[in-house]
């Protein structure tokens, strides 16, 4: 949960002047707040940044450098051994947004309309309490060790259970997300990210934040448990998969205990567990918020397709997960569990996971497995990220709490008090209602709640006044148009790439840059093959947009055609006449759909698809061989984007989850060597059995990702990935090359990312800097020399110190604009010695640029006769061995010669 109020405004005011440095050509000054310490790149914030679900990332322009680890006080962020070419392009981002500078989004050019009208009430309302009274209590067990985590993780939970419910009862497990772990009562900004809490600090009870939903489910007959994950939150910044596997291990360890307590070990269970009905471990429902959403999704995958040994929990699976509900989740690996039904809540005012990447829990399941598991997305208009958890909500929380959506600046949709923004109580009630709806569908099989979750335009009155819009994939749907390489389009439509660096192929254009939850990037890759949509753009009504799948498909047995269409936010009355045609050219008009855009400002990710359905005809077209989808816009000029189209039928088939072949990316460290090029075998493990297809991403030496499809054969235990390592005797930094995997068909992915680390084994060069001399008005230029060529940038950051003898050059003796730029905006007047200022300069030897580099101080002339003035710059060498080199210079009076 990132309160942007702290992250942006405070940073702009602070004007930090720290020794900022990174690998660059001389003169490319980094922004304020950056520093180099040895091989570490450090960014410091003037205020603590409360940790949230979305990853804080360091970028150099459009190139991802990596995810830094935070300090305990949440002010400094450190990334080891990055290779940076242009420090003036350094940025800190979260969910694509800048934290270190104000970056005004491009205005939408439209005004948010009134909130959407209420949908018709559903037949049943899952938000109504059930017949059972409830009881609550907590348990705490011995902490568990997780590989790669230095400190054991707590086994602590709060239980809410029904009283008097007969027999064994379904188990609902809640997992909170990433938040600060400790706080210091009475201390301003006294939030910490460490575990266990240090003396004088208290743990944040994030696991107690879902009691309203727990009580609702317990009243309806569920045993509920909400588990604590502070120990993971404090340590997952050093985890290549951001804690997904660790959270899964924690969930599975608790489930294993509940399986024990439901059987022979019931007598040893904690008091609250013995007081509750025994859990029915064949009916388990998981609820995850924020990074907890990614954690329970991974637990579902790991329960069907077990991870390699050493995951943190390697015991037998003695439970069946019937479904997941995910609230504002992350999905860094784009690796949903395709055969486990899910509902994903997307908060429209999410200020943390603001890119709404949880949409991938739907979109990334298409075509992966049988497609019978329902995957639903619910767009909550006016909900933020934090308030689903009362312990993250001001006025309800025990620890400090924040609204993750920043106000000011005032936002017409999401600022508190606007017609569309939900209060905390409204948001929590709506969340509990739809949690209960998902439990009722997935665990009890009550199809009367299906219209609340599958895009059928129904509402649960208990959630009023929340406006909840839904769409879904899977279930009783059959694919018609799921855009791929074989899809073609004509008229006012074109097939476009969802994620690409090519503007001509993009789903947006120069006049309409497009961000959408459907178009989220995978792990920093600027382009991704295989992800397409259909862009519609028309200047007048009546011209058809025709979309053709790669081959004719059968819609026989489907009752309706379901379209997922994106229309521009705030637009009203987007009407389309819809028709289909068969391979013989016979055409059937299905009717007209009308969609209003979501209420939004430029700060929201609101290009989100809405579901529209029309009945399919009983005759007039051969539904066994449908070849074209036709959309004819009605009204003036406009735009829209077709995400996909499916045949739809009532009901919900059994998802019949199976253990698909599983792929896990490993890690490898090798020495560079002194000569030759060799190929090393990078470990990508395959477990399980059966055929499948994955997409492999390899970060090449030039920092670009190569991509290729790789077939997984039955019985295969490894994907062969050969990476070349070139040896030489030139010094370089240690190099990391990333390997990443996504499921395409018939597979699941556990650990999606890993690195080949190539260790430098050559000595560092020596550096000398010759003294410099210049007459005032000329640049005072130092020449630095390397003893030998290098393969990585060698960076030196310089700061002025008082010279050993003679008068010192002053701020009035140098170019004023240069001084302001190099001293983070400090003014040159009044005149004072350079050594008393925040002046910083950078000297860099770029790989392949030769053995010398220069750094200059531009001086100015004055009318005064002066003795020679001295400058001393101490340059810190940012290599593993470090060191300081002193450069001295003399500026003579212009008339002295």
NUKOLTOR-412064 format. One record per residue (C-alpha): x, y negated, z negated. Coordinates in steps of 0.25 Angstrom, whole numbers, padded with zeros to 4 digits, always signed. Example, Ala and Ser with C-alpha at 12.3 -4.5 7.8 and 13.67 -1.06 7.14 Angstrom:
% residues 2
+0049+0018-0031+0055+0004-0029
% end
This chain:
% residues 897
+0000+0000+0000+0007-0012+0005+0001-0026+0000+0005-0034+0012+0003-0046+0004+0016-0043-0003+0023-0037+0009+0022-0049+0019+0019-0062+0013+0029-0060+0001+0040-0056+0011+0038-0068+0019+0039-0078+0008+0051-0071+0001+0061-0074+0012+0071-0064+0007+0086-0067+0009+0093-0054+0007+0105-0048+0015+0097-0043+0027+0105-0035+0037+0103-0023+0047+0111-0019+0059+0110-0029+0070+0118-0039+0079+0123-0051+0072+0113-0061+0070+0101-0052+0069+0097-0056+0055+0087-0047+0048+0074-0053+0041+0075-0057+0027+0074-0046+0017+0083-0035+0024+0096-0030+0018+0106-0020+0021+0113-0011+0010+0123-0002+0016+0115+0006+0026+0101+0002+0020+0092-0008+0026+0084-0015+0015+0072-0024+0015+0068-0031+0003+0054-0037+0000+0052-0048-0010+0040-0041-0016+0038-0026-0019+0030-0019-0008+0020-0009-0014+0022+0004-0006+0011+0009+0002+0008+0020+0012+0013+0014+0025+0028+0015+0026+0037+0003+0025+0047+0003+0037+0059-0004+0042+0058-0008+0057+0068-0015+0067+0059-0021+0076+0050-0009+0082+0060+0001+0077+0057+0009+0064+0070+0009+0055+0063+0018+0044+0056+0017+0031+0063+0011+0019+0062+0015+0005+0057+0005-0005+0064+0001-0018+0057+0004-0031+0053-0010-0033+0047-0010-0018+0055-0022-0014+0066-0016-0006+0066-0006+0006+0078+0002+0011+0080+0010+0023+0093+0018+0024+0102+0017+0037+0094+0010+0047+0100+0006+0061+0095-0008+0064+0099-0016+0076+0091-0029+0074+0089-0033+0059+0081-0045+0063+0070-0035+0067+0069-0028+0054+0055-0026+0049+0048-0020+0038+0035-0014+0042+0023-0006+0036+0012+0000+0045+0018-0008+0056+0017-0021+0048+0028-0030+0044+0031-0031+0029+0044-0041+0030+0038-0052+0038+0024-0057+0042+0020-0052+0056+0007-0057+0059-0002-0047+0067-0007-0051+0081-0021-0057+0079-0033-0048+0083-0040-0060+0089-0053-0055+0083-0061-0058+0071-0066-0046+0062-0081-0044+0063-0090-0040+0051-0088-0027+0045-0093-0015+0053-0108-0012+0050-0110+0000+0041-0111+0013+0048-0124+0022+0045-0124+0029+0032-0119+0044+0032-0128+0055+0028-0121+0058+0016-0112+0048+0007-0100+0055+0002-0097+0043-0007-0108+0047-0017-0103+0053-0030-0106+0068-0032-0113+0075-0043-0101+0078-0052-0095+0070-0063-0080+0069-0063-0068+0070-0072-0054+0065-0070-0040+0067-0076-0025+0068-0072-0014+0078-0071+0001+0077-0070+0010+0089-0067+0025+0090-0066+0030+0082-0054+0034+0089-0041+0047+0088-0033+0046+0084-0019+0059+0086-0010+0065+0073-0006+0059+0065-0018+0069+0063-0029+0058+0061-0040+0047+0072-0042+0033+0068-0039+0022+0067-0049+0010+0077-0050+0000+0068-0055-0015+0067-0052-0029+0062-0056-0040+0072-0055-0055+0069-0054-0064+0081-0053-0079+0084-0054-0085+0089-0067-0095+0101-0066-0092+0104-0051-0094+0119-0049-0083+0128-0043-0070+0124-0037-0070+0110-0031-0063+0104-0019-0050+0096-0022-0048+0082-0017-0033+0077-0019-0030+0062-0017-0016+0057-0014-0012+0042-0015-0003+0035-0006+0010+0027-0008+0010+0016-0018+0020+0010-0028+0022+0021-0039+0024+0012-0051+0021-0001-0057+0026-0010-0069+0014-0015-0077+0015-0030-0078+0026-0032-0068+0023-0040-0056+0026-0032-0043+0030-0021-0052+0027-0010-0043+0037+0001-0040+0040+0013-0031+0047+0023-0040+0044+0036-0047+0043+0039-0058+0040+0025-0063+0051+0018-0070+0050+0013-0084+0039+0002-0086+0032+0006-0073+0019+0014-0072+0015+0024-0061+0004+0019-0051-0007+0029-0052-0011+0029-0038-0017+0043-0039-0028+0037-0048-0033+0028-0036-0043+0037-0030-0052+0040-0042-0065+0035-0036-0063+0045-0024-0059+0056-0034-0072+0053-0042-0081+0053-0030-0075+0066-0025-0075+0073-0039-0090+0069-0041-0092+0077-0028-0085+0089-0033-0071+0087-0029-0059+0089-0038-0050+0077-0035-0035+0074-0038-0027+0062-0035-0012+0064-0036-0001+0054-0038+0011+0053-0028+0019+0041-0035+0032+0050-0034+0030+0051-0019+0027+0037-0017+0040+0033-0024+0049+0042-0015+0042+0043-0002+0050+0032+0005+0062+0041+0006+0053+0052+0013+0054+0053+0028+0039+0056+0028+0035+0046+0018+0030+0056+0008+0020+0064+0016+0026+0077+0013+0029+0074-0002+0014+0069-0004+0010+0082+0003+0018+0090-0007+0012+0083-0019-0002+0085-0014+0001+0100-0011+0007+0101-0025-0005+0096-0032-0014+0105-0023-0006+0117-0028-0008+0113-0042-0023+0112-0040-0023+0126-0033-0016+0131-0045-0027+0124-0054-0038+0130-0046-0033+0144-0049-0025+0152-0059-0018+0139-0065-0031+0132-0068-0028+0133-0083-0015+0126-0081-0021+0114-0074-0022+0100-0080-0034+0097-0088-0041+0088-0077-0039+0100-0067-0045+0110-0077-0057+0101-0080-0060+0100-0065-0066+0111-0056-0055+0120-0049-0051+0114-0036-0055+0121-0023-0042+0122-0016-0048+0126-0003-0055+0112-0002-0044+0101-0004-0046+0087+0001-0035+0077+0001-0036+0062+0000-0023+0054+0003-0021+0039+0003-0010+0031+0010+0002+0040+0010-0006+0050+0002-0014+0052+0015-0002+0056+0022+0002+0065+0010-0012+0073+0010-0012+0074+0025+0002+0081+0024-0003+0089+0013-0014+0094+0022-0003+0097+0033+0006+0104+0023-0005+0113+0017-0008+0118+0031+0006+0119+0037+0015+0120+0025+0028+0111+0025+0042+0116+0025+0047+0121+0012+0052+0109+0003+0040+0100+0005+0038+0098-0010+0027+0108-0011+0029+0122-0005+0018+0130-0012+0007+0137-0006-0006+0130+0000-0018+0134-0009-0027+0124-0004-0035+0119+0008-0036+0105+0012-0049+0102+0018-0046+0087+0022-0039+0074+0020-0043+0060+0017-0032+0050+0020-0033+0035+0016-0025+0025+0023-0014+0036+0025-0001+0035+0031+0003+0046+0042+0018+0043+0045+0019+0056+0052+0007+0056+0060+0005+0070+0055-0010+0073+0051-0014+0086+0047-0023+0089+0059-0031+0101+0054-0035+0094+0040-0047+0085+0041-0044+0071+0037-0051+0057+0035-0042+0045+0036-0046+0032+0030-0040+0020+0037-0041+0007+0029-0044-0004+0038-0037-0014+0029-0025-0005+0025-0013-0014+0022-0004-0003+0020-0006+0008+0031-0011-0003+0039-0008+0004+0052-0019+0015+0048-0009+0026+0052-0019+0036+0046-0026+0036+0059-0016+0046+0063-0022+0056+0054-0033+0057+0065-0026+0053+0078-0014+0062+0076-0022+0074+0074-0028+0074+0088-0024+0086+0096-0015+0092+0085-0023+0103+0080-0037+0109+0083-0044+0095+0080-0055+0100+0071-0051+0093+0059-0058+0080+0057-0049+0068+0056-0056+0055+0052-0052+0041+0051-0060+0031+0043-0057+0016+0045-0061+0009+0032-0064-0006+0036-0058-0015+0025-0051-0005+0016-0036-0007+0012-0026+0004+0009-0024+0003-0006-0038+0002-0012-0042+0016-0009-0033+0019-0022-0038+0011-0034-0024+0011-0040-0019+0003-0028-0031-0007-0029-0030-0020-0037-0039-0021-0049-0040-0006-0049-0025-0001-0050-0017+0001-0062-0004-0004-0055-0003-0016-0046-0011-0015-0033-0013-0022-0020-0022-0024-0008-0013-0018+0003-0020-0027+0013-0014-0041+0011-0023-0053+0009-0018-0064+0012-0018-0066+0023-0033-0065+0023-0038-0054+0033-0052-0055+0038-0054-0040+0037-0046-0035+0025-0044-0046+0015-0052-0044+0002-0066-0050+0003-0067-0049+0018-0080-0042+0023-0072-0030+0028-0063-0028+0016-0067-0017+0006-0065-0020-0009-0057-0009-0016-0069-0003-0022-0076-0002-0009-0064+0004-0002-0062+0014-0013-0077+0018-0013-0076+0020+0002-0063+0028+0001-0069+0037-0009-0082+0039+0000-0074+0043+0012-0065+0052+0004-0077+0059-0001-0083+0060+0013-0070+0067+0018-0070+0077+0006-0084+0080+0009-0082+0083+0024-0068+0090+0023-0071+0098+0010-0086+0100+0009-0088+0100+0024-0100+0091+0023-0102+0086+0037-0112+0075+0033-0100+0066+0029-0093+0069+0043-0099+0056+0049-0092+0048+0039-0079+0053+0044-0079+0056+0058-0083+0043+0065-0098+0045+0065-0101+0031+0060-0107+0034+0046-0104+0028+0033-0104+0032+0018-0113+0022+0011-0104+0024-0002-0093+0018+0006-0100+0005+0009-0097-0006+0012-0084+0000+0018-0085+0002+0033-0078+0015+0037-0076+0018+0052-0072+0032+0056-0067+0041+0067-0062+0055+0068-0055+0065+0076-0056+0080+0075-0068+0087+0069-0078+0091+0080-0071+0083+0091-0066+0087+0104-0055+0079+0111-0059+0071+0124-0049+0060+0125-0037+0060+0116-0028+0051+0124-0015+0058+0128-0005+0058+0139-0015+0065+0149-0026+0055+0146-0029+0045+0157-0037+0032+0157-0043+0023+0168-0051+0010+0169-0049+0001+0157-0042+0012+0149-0028+0016+0148-0021+0027+0140-0011+0020+0130+0000+0024+0121-0004+0023+0106+0011+0021+0102+0020+0016+0112+0031+0005+0114+0026+0003+0128+0016-0009+0129+0011-0004+0142+0007+0010+0136+0002+0004+0123-0013+0004+0119-0011-0010+0116-0006-0021+0125+0001-0034+0125-0012-0042+0122-0017-0032+0112-0006-0025+0103-0013-0013+0097-0011-0007+0083-0020+0004+0079-0021+0015+0069-0022+0025+0081-0008+0020+0086+0001+0021+0074+0015+0024+0077+0022+0037+0073+0034+0035+0063+0040+0023+0070+0040+0029+0085+0037+0017+0094+0030+0026+0104+0023+0039+0103+0020+0049+0114+0006+0056+0115-0002+0045+0108-0012+0038+0117-0025+0030+0117-0034+0024+0128-0034+0009+0129-0046+0002+0135-0045-0013+0139-0056-0019+0148-0059-0033+0153-0073-0031+0156-0084-0021+0153-0088-0009+0162-0075-0004+0167-0073+0011+0162-0061+0016+0154-0059+0030+0158-0051+0040+0150-0047+0054+0154-0041+0065+0145-0030+0073+0151-0040+0084+0154-0055+0086+0154-0061+0090+0140-0073+0097+0135-0083+0089+0126-0093+0100+0126-0099+0102+0113-0096+0088+0108-0108+0079+0105-0102+0065+0106-0089+0058+0112-0081+0052+0101-0072+0040+0104-0062+0034+0096-0061+0020+0101-0053+0008+0096-0059-0006+0099-0052-0019+0095-0054-0024+0080-0065-0034+0078-0071-0032+0092-0086-0029+0093-0095-0021+0102-0085-0013+0110-0094-0005+0119-0090+0006+0128-0098+0015+0137-0093+0029+0136-0094+0040+0147-0087+0054+0149-0085+0061+0163-0082+0075+0166-0072+0081+0176-0082+0081+0187-0084+0066+0185-0098+0066+0179-0099+0055+0169-0108+0054+0156-0110+0041+0149-0110+0043+0134-0115+0029+0129-0108+0017+0123-0100+0015+0111-0098+0001+0104-0087-0001+0094-0083-0013+0085-0069-0015+0082-0064-0014+0067-0064-0027+0059-0049-0031+0059-0038-0041+0059-0025-0040+0065-0019-0034+0052-0028-0022+0053-0026-0009+0061-0040-0009+0066-0038-0003+0081-0045+0009+0076-0054+0019+0084-0068+0020+0081-0076+0032+0084-0088+0031+0094-0096+0043+0099-0106+0045+0110-0114+0057+0113-0109+0067+0124-0119+0070+0135-0125+0084+0136-0125+0084+0151-0120+0075+0163-0105+0078+0161-0097+0091+0159-0093+0090+0144-0084+0101+0146-0075+0093+0156-0075+0079+0151-0064+0071+0159-0066+0056+0156-0070+0046+0145-0075+0033+0150-0077+0020+0142-0083+0008+0148-0082-0005+0139-0094-0014+0138-0092-0028+0135-0080-0038+0138-0066-0035+0138-0060-0027+0127-0051-0015+0123-0052-0002+0116-0044+0010+0114-0049+0025+0115-0042+0034+0104-0049+0046+0108-0062+0053+0112-0068+0066+0107-0080+0074+0108-0087+0074+0095-0097+0084+0088-0103+0085+0075-0098+0093+0064-0084+0096+0059-0077+0109+0063-0068+0117+0053-0054+0111+0055-0048+0124+0052-0034+0119+0048-0022+0128+0052-0007+0127+0049-0002+0121+0062+0013+0122+0065+0020+0111+0057+0032+0102+0060+0041+0096+0050+0053+0086+0054+0066+0089+0046+0078+0080+0044+0093+0082+0047+0106+0075+0044+0119+0077+0052+0132+0071+0053+0135+0063+0066+0148+0069+0070+0160+0063+0077+0158+0068+0091+0149+0074+0101+0133+0075+0102+0126+0086+0095+0112+0090+0094+0106+0093+0080+0094+0101+0077+0084+0092+0069+0074+0100+0061+0059+0100+0064+0053+0112+0058+0040+0119+0062+0032+0128+0053+0019+0136+0055+0015+0142+0069+0009+0139+0082+0011+0130+0094+0011+0114+0093+0016+0101+0098+0023+0090+0091+0029+0077+0096+0044+0075+0092+0049+0061+0089+0065+0059+0089+0071+0046+0085+0082+0045+0096+0096+0038+0094+0091+0025+0100+0080+0024+0090+0069+0029+0100+0060+0041+0097+0059+0052+0108+0047+0060+0108+0043+0074+0113+0033+0084+0112+0038+0097+0105+0030+0110+0106+0030+0119+0093+0029+0134+0096+0023+0145+0088+0034+0149+0078+0043+0138+0080+0050+0133+0068+0058+0121+0073+0057+0110+0083+0070+0108+0090+0075+0094+0089+0089+0091+0093+0095+0078+0090+0108+0073+0095+0119+0068+0086+0131+0061+0093+0144+0061+0085+0155+0050+0085+0165+0043+0076+0158+0030+0076+0151+0025+0063+0136+0024+0063+0125+0024+0053+0118+0037+0049+0107+0039+0059+0093+0045+0058+0085+0050+0069+0070+0053+0067+0063+0065+0071+0047+0065+0070+0036+0074+0074+0021+0073+0077+0011+0084+0079+0005+0084+0093-0003+0098+0093-0004+0110+0085+0006+0105+0074+0007+0098+0061+0019+0089+0056+0023+0088+0042+0036+0080+0040+0036+0072+0053+0049+0065+0053+0064+0068+0050+0077+0062+0053+0091+0067+0058+0101+0059+0050+0115+0058+0057+0126+0054+0047+0137+0045+0052+0150+0052+0049+0160+0041+0054+0167+0030+0046+0162+0016+0046+0170+0006+0054+0178-0006+0047+0173-0020+0050+0182-0033+0050+0177-0047+0051+0187-0058+0055+0187-0071+0049+0179-0082+0057+0182-0097+0059+0174-0107+0067+0172-0122+0068+0159-0128+0062+0148-0128+0073+0153-0114+0078+0149-0101+0074+0158-0094+0063+0159-0080+0069+0165-0068+0063+0169-0056+0071+0168-0042+0064+0174-0030+0070+0172-0015+0068+0183-0005+0068+0176+0004+0077+0163+0006+0085+0150+0010+0077+0137+0017+0081+0128+0010+0071+0127-0005+0068+0136-0010+0057+0130-0021+0050+0136-0032+0041+0128-0042+0033+0135-0055+0029+0132-0064+0017+0140-0077+0014+0149-0078+0002+0157-0090-0004+0170-0090+0003+0183-0088-0005+0188-0101-0001+0185-0114+0006+0171-0121+0007+0160-0112+0012+0151-0114+0024+0137-0120+0020+0123-0118+0025+0124-0132+0032+0136-0127+0040+0128-0116+0048+0117-0116+0058+0104-0118+0050+0095-0109+0058+0106-0098+0058+0107-0100+0043+0092-0099+0040+0091-0086+0049+0103-0080+0042+0098-0084+0028+0084-0080+0028+0078-0094+0030+0087-0101+0020+0089-0116+0023+0103-0121+0026+0101-0134+0018+0105-0138+0008+0120-0134+0012+0126-0123+0004+0136-0112+0005+0132-0101+0014+0136-0091+0002+0124-0097-0006+0114-0093+0005+0106-0081+0009+0114-0081+0023+0116-0067+0029+0121-0063+0042+0123-0049+0049+0135-0044+0057+0132-0031+0065+0140-0021+0073+0130-0015+0083+0133-0001+0087+0139-0001+0101+0141-0016+0101+0156-0016+0099+0166-0018+0087+0164-0033+0084+0152-0041+0079+0151-0056+0075+0143-0064+0065+0143-0079+0065+0139-0091+0057+0135-0103+0065+0140-0116+0060+0136-0130+0062+0144-0143+0063+0143-0155+0053+0149-0169+0053+0157-0166+0040+0172-0163+0040+0173-0151+0032+0184-0141+0028+0183-0127+0033+0171-0119+0027+0171-0104+0024+0161-0093+0026+0162-0079+0020+0152-0068+0024+0152-0055+0017+0147-0044+0026+0141-0032+0020+0143-0020+0029+0131-0011+0030+0137+0003+0032+0137+0014+0022+0151+0010+0017+0147-0005+0016+0157-0015+0012+0158-0030+0013+0166-0038+0024+0169-0053+0021+0169-0062+0033+0176-0076+0031+0174-0088+0040+0179-0103+0041+0171-0114+0048+0180-0126+0051+0175-0140+0053+0172-0144+0067+0182-0155+0067+0193-0147+0061+0198-0142+0075
% end
